[in-house]
Amino acid sequence: MAISREDFESIVHAHQAMLYRIAFNFLRNVHLAEEVVQDVLLQLYERGPDLESPQHLKAWLRRTATHRCIDLVRRRSFQTETQLDEMPDVAMDIVEADPLLDERLRVLVASLPEIQRLVVILRYGEDMTSDEIAATLDIPSPTVRSHLQRALALLRSKAPRILGEKIYEST
């Protein structure tokens, strides 16, 4: 039994901005982010009836998007884009401020290794807990916390060079 058109449209409307944020913040490429969103939604349309609950759906969408991003990076070499004016309307649907929209911060995050970059994007861009990130990336929660600690340490060490100012840890 296929997913109904109305159900699919409501799912797309509810989750496309989240999918796009994850993909764009990771890939920093408008066209590749759109491709990831389309691929994930197509896979959802084909797989739809297997999903058990709204929480399962959201977790599945996040997991699928993050894995698709990693696959794209490993398959292709591409140049990142920094023109925010080319972002599609989906990003305009974001009600809360996206902490990763500051260009300087995005440059720093983009310089992180793949898994650390995903952990930072999911933690601060999607406001996910360590346990939720662990489930999404299929790794243990302590490993998520380790990746996050290393990523933050790396960001702090790179920040003065990139931003030209000293960054102090807030207490």
Secondary structure, 3 states (H helix, E strand, C coil): CCCCHHHHHHHHHHHHHHHHHHHHHHHCCHHHHHHHHHHHHHHHHHHHHHCCCHHHHHHHHHHHHHHHHHHHHHHCCCCCCCCHHHCCHHHHHCCCCCHHHCHHHHHHHHCCCHHHHHHHHHHHHCCCCHHHHHHHHCCCHHHHHHHHHHHHHHHHHHHHHHHCCCCCCCC
